[in-house]
Amino acid sequence: MFRKCVLIFSFFCIANFSHAAVAIIHGYDSVAAGERGFARALAAHAERWYKEFGVLCEMSDDRNLGGVLANKKLALLVYFSQPTAAQMSALRAFVKRGGKLIVFYSSSAELAALMGMKQLGYQGNRPVGHWASMRFVQAGIEGVPERIQQSSSNLLAMEPMPGQARVIAWWHDRQGRRNDAAWLASSAGYWMTHVMLADGDAAAKAQLLLALAAASDRSLWVPAARKILADAARVGGSGGAAGLQEMAVRVTDPSRRARAVKAAAALVAAERALKSRLQRGQGYQLWQDASNLQTATYEVYGLMQQPRPGEIRAVWDHSGQGLYPGNWKLTCEQLHNAGITDIYVNVAGAGFAYYNSRVLPQAAVFQEQGDQLAACLKAARPLGLRVHGWILCFSSERATAERLAIFGKRGWLIKLPGNKDSRWLDPAVPEVRAYLVKAAQEMAVNYKLDGLHLDFARYPDFNSSLGEFTRQRFQRDVKRSVNNWPADVKPGGVLHNQFAGWRASHISQFVNDCRRTLKRDAPGTLLTAAVFGKYPSCLAAVGQDWESWLNIDLVDYVTPMNYTENLESFRAWVADQSRTRSQRLRVVPGIGVSANESRLNAAQVIDQINAARRSGCPGFALFNLDTTMRQEILPVLRMGISAP
């Protein structure tokens, strides 16, 4: 019966959205060739947010703009830097017939004029946190969130033309001070001065996109509410609130059972009332009530879970600045209260340091905001939180152009086919490995860390290793010529296994050097690594032989990045990773709460944690510490599964 209801809900959503489909169009002809992948990735985030509310949308690039816009009421233009003359003609026709545009970042003065707006120029080089949140003021659009968290590093400033447009949201810095316009609105649609990033606060961003669509068709709130209700009914495989009520009475702990039974009874009543109101087709308030019911569903499910004492409960902090930049104390208190035991804080990489480093180049975050590693440790230690310095090893992420030029001059970057420098340090260069080991030593010794966490301890992929410089190094090391390059070292080639092993040896040598250095200079410091979960394919693909690292004790444990929304896939991966007892005790599965590959709600996180527990693993690690985790995940986990 439950499955039948879900199918009915799904059909209802599709039927009601088909007449008001959103076109999501990312730049192709309108952007430089090197930016097309970025534009597509941004569009994929928007597509995901719309689909989470059952909005039928079509994503495409801009090469057939007129055809894509046909029969559409709303079009989202993602990273449309410079539309061509033909594209501008199609956009004018679309607006003239009543279509609405949502523009994410464009440098086109013509497009701005069409929207009743004027560009003021590119803005960058501001202090870290200058554009930290967007706050909506007198938007006049039903359902727009009051505030959205997002850390942007630049924008194209805009102002409304008198009588043609208005500002509906302003950027604010981390201190809450208002600065530039964030969103503008006109009769032609809406304009954001940057792009919507997938850096947290996903619920608010999805709500904003839904609200902008519903501004053209208010009836869209109803099927969106139905989609939320259908999703809530899947929690725990329960079949809705009634199923959760049946589960609640089986909770073994008396105190927890009493709270769960009471909460489940209230949920049953709320669900019954909401289903009755769905028949009357109300608008935004109906959607809001459905959202509240979904939150309550997660909380009831959370109350039913049991904590497991002594396990590792880790979070990755990719920002390296905590939940509240400038206030590590509050971040650590919230993590401690949610039962978290370990934090991997991303304060270092080949091209940057957020701590007082003499090895790595100090980043603007350190110069403007201070030593993030010292601040984190000061706040975490009184609470018993273990701090692991997280270093991005061979990746040049966050490196400045000047630093990349230095790496290139030293011959440290992987040479791609065609003798072009990549943006990745070459693990086959001994000086590169020594440089990173020295940084690891510096962090562990100077800061007395609980652990050092290696990330990007690998090659970027396979094909980037097929350049002439790699060929020369390989031939020198194996003392033989490779006449049929690169065919002989590709999969199926006569030297493929030897080449894969040669690449993996450099990564393993680096990990081994880190281990020896820590044992000598910082005994007791844990060494852990984030790894690709699919072994042994990751050995050939990126040179990551992590099972060997465990077998010969190069690391204390690994955190496979098992980022998926499919629970069965997660279970299968963990089962394979923990197939022997020695591995089982040293594999801490990574769960992609807000990764590029997956977006999980609180119930899905709980299900994956339980799967890791059933496999006998010593704990779990959550990616990533952001607004979404703070608002939606940790409060539910602390109710049961990670209760302190």
N, C-alpha and C positions, 0 to 999 in steps of 0.2 A: 504493500500500500504506500509506504514511504517513497519507494523508488518511483511509483506512478505519479505521486504528487510532485516530485522533483522534476519529472519530465514535463508535467503540465506547466509548472512554473517556468521552465526553460523555454517551452514553446510560446508561452504568453509573452516572455521578455523579447524573444526574437520577433514575434509578430508585431509587437508594439514599437520596436525600434527600427524596423525595416524601412519605414517611411521617413525616418529622421536620422539616417546613418551619418556618421561623422567621417570625413575624409582626413586622414593623417598623412601629410605630404612632407617628405624630408628633401632637403636640397641635394641635387645632383648637378644639373646644368648650372644651377645658381650658386654653387660653391666650388672652391678649388678642389682638384682631384684628391689631394691628401686629406681633405676634411669630410669626404663623403661617408666614410665609415663612422665617424663621430656623429654626423647628422642622423644616420640610420639608427645608431644606438640610442640616441635621445628620443627618436620617434618611437622606438620599441618600448621605452618606458611609458610613454603616453598611451600607447595602445594597451599596454597591460593595465594601466590605471582605469581606462574606460571599460575594459572587459571585466574587471573585478566587479563592476556594477551592472554587468549585462548589457552594456551599450554596444550595439553592433557597429563596428567601424572597419574601415578599409585603409590599410597602410600601403603607400607606394612612394616612389620618388617623383620628381617634377617633370619627367620627360614627356608625359602626355597630360599636361595640366588641364587642358580644356575637357578632355574625356573624363578625367577623374572627378572634376567638379560638377559634371552633369548630374542633375537630380539630387544634389546635396544641398542641405540648408546650412551646414556648418563645416568649415575646413580649418584644420590646425596646420599652420605652416611652421615647420621645425627647421631652424637654421637655414633660412632663405636669404643668404647674404646679398646677392645681387641678381634679382630676377631679370630674365631677358625681356626684350621688347614684346615678344609674342606672349610670354608668361604674364607680363603686366596687362596686356590686352585681355587675357582670359580672366584675370583677377578683377579688372574693372567691370567686365560683363557679369561676373558672379555677384559682385556687390550691388550692381545696378538692379539685378532681379531679386534683391532682398537677401542674398546670402550673407552670412556672418563669418568673419575671419578671426582666428586666434593666432597671433604672430609671436613666435619665440625667437627673438634676436634676428635682426636684419639691419644691414647698413645701407639699404636702399632708400634714398630720399623720396623717390617716386611712390614707393609702397607706403611710406610714412604719410605722404600728402594724401593718398587715397583714404587713409584712416583718419585724416583730420589732425595730424600730428607733425611735429618738426623735430629733427634730430639735432642734438647738441654736441655730438662727438663721442669718441671712445674715451672711457674712463678706466684707468688701471693704476698700478703702483700706489695703492692705498695701504694703510696699516692692516695687518691681519685682523679679520673680524669686522671690517668696515661695513660690509654688506652681509649681515648675519641673519636677518629675518625680514619678512614682508608682513606689514600690518595693513589690513583693509579698513578704510574709513569712508563711511557714507557711500558704499558701493551701489546700493539700491538694487542688488541682485540677491534674490532669495537663496539661502543656503551657503553663501560664501563664508569660509572660515574666517575668524577674526585675525588669525596670525598663522604664518607658515615659517618654519625654521628652514633656512638654507644658507650655506656658506658659499658665496660667489666671490670670485677674485677679480672680476672685471664686468663692465656692462657698456652698453651704448645709451648714453643719456638721452632722454626724450622730454618734450614738453607739449602740452595740448595747444592747438591753434585756437584762438579766442572764439568761443561760440560753437566750436566743432567737436571738441573732445574734453575729457576731464581726467584727473588723476584719481584712481580708486584705491591705490595701495602705495605705501612708501617703504623704502628700505630703512632699516634701523641697524645700528651697530650693536656690539655686544653689551654696551652700557645702556642701551635703550634709546639712544639719540637718533632722531630722524635725519636722514640726509636726502638721497635721490629718489625720484619716482621709480616705483617698481612695476606697477600696472597702470595702464591708461585704457579708457573706454570711449567709444564713439558709436554713432549709428551703424558704422561698418563692422564693429566688433571690438576686439581686445588686443592689447599689445603688452608683452612683457619685455623689460629692458635687458634681461639675460635669458637663459634657458632653464627649464625645470630639470634639476639634477636629481638623480636617485641617491641622495646622500642622507636619507632619513626623512621623518615626518611624512611617510608615504600616505597615510590615511587622509591627512589634510590636503595633500596635493591631488589625490584622487577625487576628494570631495569638491575641490575647486573646479576641476575639469567637468565634473558632472553638473555642478551649478551653472557653469557657463553654457553648457548644452541645454540644460533645462530652462535657461532664460529665454530661449527661442521656442521651447515646447515644454510647458510646465507639466504635462502628463507624464514626462519621463521619470518623475520621482516615484511613480507607482511601480512600474516593473523593476526599478532599481531596489525598491523596498522588498519586492518579492524575491529578487536574487539574494539579498542579504538573509532573508528568512530561510530560503532553501539551503544556503551555505551553513547557517547555524544548525539546521536539522541534521547535518552530517557529523557534527562534533561527537567524537567517541563512537561513531557508527551506531548512534543510539536511536535514531528515528525521531528526533525532536525532543522537546521538553519532557514529554511523558517517559521516553526512554531513559533520560538522565535521572528522572525521579525514581525509576526502578533500580538504577545503578546506585543511587545514593543510599538506599536502605541496606546495601551490601557492604558499605565501608566498615572496616573492622574497628578502627579507633572510635570509641564512643563519642568523644567530644567533636571530632571531625564529622562523624556521621550525623550528629544532631544539627550541626550548622549546614551540612550539605542537604539534608532532607528539607529543612526550612527554606533554604534558597531555591531548591528545585520546585517546591510547591508554589512559590511566588512566580517562578519562571513559567510554570504551566498556565497560571492565570494570565500572565502578561501575553503569552503566545496566543491564547484563546481570544483575548480582546483584540490583539493586532490582526489576527486572521479575519475577524468580523469586520474590522474597519477597512480591510483591503477590498471588500466587496463594494464599498462606497467610494473608492478611488480618490482618497485625499492626497495632498501634495507633499511639500517638503517636510511638514511635521510628521507625516506618516513614515517617511524615510528616516527621520531622526529617531523616531521611536523604534523602528526596526534595528537601527544601529545600536541603540541602547540595549535592546533585547539580545543582540549578538554578543555584546560585551558581557552581559549578565550570564549568557550561556557559557562563555569561556571561564568565568569566575566559578560557576557551579562545577564545571569539569575540573578546574584547578583545586577546588576544595576536596575533591575525591582522591587526590593523589597523596602518596606517602613519600616523605623524604628518606634518603639513604645516607646515614652518617658516614663521614670519612671519605667521601668521594671527591674527586677533582671537579669543580664547577668553574670553568674558566670563561672569560670573555676576551675577544680581540677588540682593542681600541685602535682603530685604523687612523683616527685623527691625531693621536698622540697628545691630545689635550683634554681628554675626559669629556664628560657630558656637559660640563659648564666651564668653558675655557676661562682660566683665571681663578677657578674655585675647585681645586682637586679634593678639598675636604668634603664638599657636598657630594661629589661623584663617588668617592670611596665609602661614605656613609650609606648612600643608597645601594651600592653594590653589596656591602656587608649586610644590610638589612634584608636584602633579597637572597641571602645565603650563598653569594658568590665567594669563591675561595681564592681564585687566581685571576690576574689581569695581565694580558700581553699588551704592553703599551708601545706603540710604534713611534719610537723616538730616533731611529737611525736608519740610514740606507747608504749605499755607495756614494750618493751625491748630496747627502744632507745630514744634519744632526740637530736635534731639539734639546741637546744637553751640552755641557761645557766640554767640547771635544777639541783635542789637538791633532786628531787624525783625520776626521771627516770635516767637510766644510759646514760651518755653522749657518743654519737657515734663518730666514726672517722671523720665524716663530720664536726661536731662541733669543734673537736680538731684541725683539719687541715685547715678547711675553715672558721671557725668563726661562730658566732651566726646568723643563717639563718633567724630566726623570727625577730630579731632586724633589720637586714639589709633589709628585705622585708618591714617592717613597715616604716622604714626611707624613702624608695623610694616611697612607695605607698601613704602615707598620703598627701604629697603636691599635688598629682594628684586627690585626692578624691576617690581613690580605697579603698573599704572596705576589710579588711584582717581578715580571719577566721582561727584560729589555728586548723588544722586538726589532730585529734588523732586517731590512730588505737587502739581500746580499748582492746578487749579480745584476739586478734590475737597476736602471738609472732613474726610476720614478722619483719625482720631485727635484731632480738635478737641474740646475740652471743651464742656460745655453753656454755660458762661460765655462762651467765645470765640464760639460760634455766635450767642449773643444779641448780642454786639458786632457781628458781621458783619450781623445782621439790622437792628440799629438804624442802621447806616451805609447801609443799602439795597444791600448788596453781594451778597445771595443772590438766586438766580433765583426769581422769583415764579411759582408754579405756577398753573394755572387754579383759580379760587376765591380768589385773592389769598393763598395760603398759602406761607410760606417753604419752599423746598427746603433740602437740606443741601449745596448746590453753589454755589460762587461764580459770579457772572454775568460771563462773558467780555466782554459788551457794555458793562460799566461801566469807563471808563478808569482810575478810581482802583484798581480790582481789578488790572488788568494792571500798573499802575505799582508796586503793592505787591509783586507777585510778581517783577517785574524787579529791584526793589531787593534782594530776598532772594537772587536769583541772583547779582547783583553782589557782595553781601556775602560769599557763600560762595567765589566764584571768586577774589576779590581777597585776602581775609584768609587763605585757606588754600592759595592757589596750587595749585589742583586741576589734575589732568590733563584732566578733563572735567566738564561739567555735563550731567546726564541728565534730560530733561523727561518726566514721566509725567502722565497725565490732562490733557494739553494739548488739551482738547476739551470739548464739551458732554457731559452724562451720557447723553442720548438725544435723540430728536426731540420727543416729546410734552411734555416739561417746558418747552419754549420756546413754548407756546401760551397763556400767561397774558396778562392785559391789559397788564401793564407792558412785556412784550416787544413787544406790538402797538404801544404808544405809541412805543417807541424805534424800531422798524422804520419806522413811518409818518413819524416825524420825519426819519430818515436818508435815506429814499428819496423824501421830499417828495410823498407821495400817501396817500390814505386807503384803507383796506382795509375795505370795507363787509361783505363776506362772510367774516368771521373765525370760525374758523380754516380754513374749507374752502379758501379761495383760496391758502393757503400750504402746505397738505398735499400729498402726492404726487398728481399729476394736476391740482392747482389751477393757475390762470392765473399765480400769482405764486410758485409753488413754487421754481423755479430761482433766482429773484431772492432769495427768502428764504434758501435754502440757501447761496447765495453770500455774502449779508450775514452770516450766522452764521459761515461759514468765514473771512471777512475779519478778524473779531476775534481768532480763534485765530492766524491767520497774522501779524497785526500784533504779537501778543504774542511769537511766535517771532522775528520780525524785530527787535523791540526788545531781546530777549535777545542776539541775534547782534551787533547794533551795540554794545551795552554791553560784551560780552566782547572784541570787537575793540579797543575803545577803552581799557578798563581792565584787561583780563587777556588780552593777545594770546597766541595759542598754545593757549588753552584750547579743547578740543574741545567742540562742542555736538551732542548726540545726543538722540533722542526715541524712546520706545516708542510704537508706533502700531498701530491696527487694520489687519490685513493685507489686507482686501478693499477694494481701491480700484477704482472711484471711489465705491462705495456708502457708504464711511465719510465721504465729504465731506458728503452730505446727511444721513446718520444722526447724526453727532456733530461735524460741522464741521471735519474733519481732512483738509486738502488736502496730504497729505505728499509727493505726487509733485511738486507745485509747489515745496515747500520744497527738494527736492533740485535741481530744475531751475534755481532762482535762487540756489542756494548759501546758503540760510538755515541749514542744518544740515550737519554733516560726514557723518553717516550716520544711518539710522533702523534700529530693531529691531522689525520687524513681529511681533506676538505670535501666531505660528502654532501655537497650542496645540491639538494634536489627537493622537489615538492612531493615526489612519489614515495610513499612510505615503504612500499615493497622493494623499490630500488635501494632505498637506504638500508633496509634490513639485509638485503643480499650483499651489499658492499661491506657492511660491518661484519657479517658472518664470514665472508672471505678473509677480511683483514684480521679476524680474531680466531682463525681456524686452529691454531695451536695455542697451548696454554701460555707459553712464553710470550707470544705476541699479544694474546688477549690481555695480559696484565700491563702491557706497555703501549696500547693503542687507545687514544682518547679521541673519539670521533668528533669531527667538526660539523656543526649544524648551521646551515646557511639561512639564518633568520632574515637577513636583508642583503643577500649576495646578488651578484648579477644573474646567477643561475637560478635563484629561488627567492621567493618571498613567502614566509610562513606566518600564519597566525598563531596565537598562543596555544591552541589545542594541537596544532600540527607539531609545534616544538615539544610539547609534552609527549606526544606519541613517539617522536624520534628519540627523546631522552629514555623513555621506557624500553625502546628497542635496543639502545646501547647497553642499558642495564641487563637486559635479558641475555645479551651476548657475553656478559661477564666483564665488560670493560671497566676500568677504574674511574671513569668519569666522562665528561663531555665538555666541549668548547663551543661557544656561541659567537657567530659573526653577524653583525658588527655592533659595537656599542654606539648607538645613535638615538635620536629622538624616538624612533619607532620602538626600539627595545625598551627605552625608559618608560614610555607611556603605555604600551600595549602588552609587552611580554613579561618583564620582570615583576610587575604587580601581581600577575596571575601565577607565575612560578612560585613566588614566595608564599602563596596561600597553601601550598602543599608540597610539590615535588622538590623544591629547594628551600623549604622552610628552615630557617636557622635553628 
